[in-house]
Amino acid sequence: MTAKRRLIIGMTGATGAIYGVRMLQVLQGQEQWETHLVISSAGVVNLKHELGMKRAELYELADVTHGINDIAASISSGGFKTEGMVIAPCSMKTLSAVAHGFGDNLISRAADVVLKERRRLVVMPRETPLNLIHIRNMASVTEMGGIMFPPMPAFYSKSDSMMAMVNETVGRVLDMFGVDVAGLYTPWEGL
Ligand SMILES: Cc1cc2nc3c(=O)[nH]c(=O)nc-3n(C[C@H](O)[C@H](O)[C@H](O)COP(=O)(O)O)c2cc1C
């Protein structure tokens, strides 16, 4: 049996819980992937507020779940092999922690590990407008090899629903890890 490919998904208290949820849904249907989910307390608040979803319902979408304060979890060590991590959505607070190597919870610690092991880190920062420290923190993470992927819809796709826009963003992020995203959105092929 081939080993499953592991992807860590961190969800924080920025608006856009749907991005993390949709990502887990897409990966749930793919046998070769194993998702490791960790959500912050503020993330749980937004999950309830934006989607009417409880933590337990979210947990059903993941293969493995970890507590935000479980700094002894598997994903807190580089010895535990993963393909990388997506933080979807990423608050400015967590972005700051990642940019400064402040691993005081399992999301910032796991991201720190992914960066030190030179694995793929995709951060979906969400705030507007941005102040200078937000921009500097994004630059720092980019300098360390992380990928800033702000969830900004592309209007050229002429999506007819909010879910279509979410699917396109989620599809493009997962595509970066080599996940099969066929059918999730239509890639641009020119005019
Ligand atoms: C409804 C709601 C929406 C929020 N949206 C954002 C946001 O888009 N970006 C952000 O940086 N913080 C946002 N926040 C604030 C964060 O949740 C807060 O800074 C929190 O401490 C982040 O902690 P975490 O990164 O550990 O989840 C929002 C809070 C609430 C209640």
Ligand as a Chemical Component Dictionary entry (heavy atoms), coordinates in Angstrom:
data_LIG
# 
_chem_comp.id                   LIG 
_chem_comp.type                 NON-POLYMER 
_chem_comp.pdbx_formal_charge   0 
_chem_comp.three_letter_code    LIG 
# 
loop_
_chem_comp_atom.comp_id 
_chem_comp_atom.atom_id 
_chem_comp_atom.alt_atom_id 
_chem_comp_atom.type_symbol 
_chem_comp_atom.charge 
_chem_comp_atom.model_Cartn_x 
_chem_comp_atom.model_Cartn_y 
_chem_comp_atom.model_Cartn_z 
_chem_comp_atom.pdbx_ordinal 
LIG C1  C1  C 0 -16.531 37.840 12.647 1  
LIG C2  C2  C 0 -15.041 38.085 12.757 2  
LIG C3  C3  C 0 -14.314 38.316 11.613 3  
LIG C4  C4  C 0 -12.936 38.542 11.678 4  
LIG N1  N1  N 0 -12.253 38.735 10.523 5  
LIG C5  C5  C 0 -10.913 38.923 10.572 6  
LIG C6  C6  C 0 -10.186 39.041 9.360  7  
LIG O1  O1  O 0 -10.716 38.977 8.247  8  
LIG N2  N2  N 0 -8.830  39.181 9.446  9  
LIG C7  C7  C 0 -8.187  39.209 10.665 10 
LIG O2  O2  O 0 -6.965  39.321 10.667 11 
LIG N3  N3  N 0 -8.871  39.100 11.822 12 
LIG C8  C8  C 0 -10.209 38.952 11.825 13 
LIG N4  N4  N 0 -10.910 38.800 12.988 14 
LIG C9  C9  C 0 -10.175 38.906 14.274 15 
LIG C10 C10 C 0 -9.458  37.625 14.660 16 
LIG O3  O3  O 0 -10.406 36.595 14.852 17 
LIG C11 C11 C 0 -8.657  37.868 15.952 18 
LIG O4  O4  O 0 -7.580  38.752 15.696 19 
LIG C12 C12 C 0 -8.158  36.610 16.575 20 
LIG O5  O5  O 0 -7.388  36.933 17.724 21 
LIG C13 C13 C 0 -7.298  35.778 15.634 22 
LIG O6  O6  O 0 -6.774  34.681 16.349 23 
LIG P1  P1  P 0 -6.253  33.391 15.596 24 
LIG O7  O7  O 0 -5.292  33.831 14.563 25 
LIG O8  O8  O 0 -5.584  32.603 16.684 26 
LIG O9  O9  O 0 -7.435  32.696 15.055 27 
LIG C14 C14 C 0 -12.292 38.573 12.948 28 
LIG C15 C15 C 0 -13.024 38.331 14.107 29 
LIG C16 C16 C 0 -14.392 38.094 14.008 30 
LIG C17 C17 C 0 -15.166 37.828 15.271 31 
# 
loop_
_chem_comp_bond.comp_id 
_chem_comp_bond.atom_id_1 
_chem_comp_bond.atom_id_2 
_chem_comp_bond.value_order 
_chem_comp_bond.pdbx_ordinal 
LIG C1  C2  SING 1  
LIG C2  C3  SING 2  
LIG C2  C16 DOUB 3  
LIG C3  C4  DOUB 4  
LIG C4  N1  SING 5  
LIG C4  C14 SING 6  
LIG N1  C5  DOUB 7  
LIG C5  C6  SING 8  
LIG C5  C8  SING 9  
LIG C6  O1  DOUB 10 
LIG C6  N2  SING 11 
LIG N2  C7  SING 12 
LIG C7  O2  DOUB 13 
LIG C7  N3  SING 14 
LIG N3  C8  DOUB 15 
LIG C8  N4  SING 16 
LIG N4  C9  SING 17 
LIG N4  C14 SING 18 
LIG C9  C10 SING 19 
LIG C10 O3  SING 20 
LIG C10 C11 SING 21 
LIG C11 O4  SING 22 
LIG C11 C12 SING 23 
LIG C12 O5  SING 24 
LIG C12 C13 SING 25 
LIG C13 O6  SING 26 
LIG O6  P1  SING 27 
LIG P1  O7  DOUB 28 
LIG P1  O8  SING 29 
LIG P1  O9  SING 30 
LIG C14 C15 DOUB 31 
LIG C15 C16 SING 32 
LIG C16 C17 SING 33 
# 
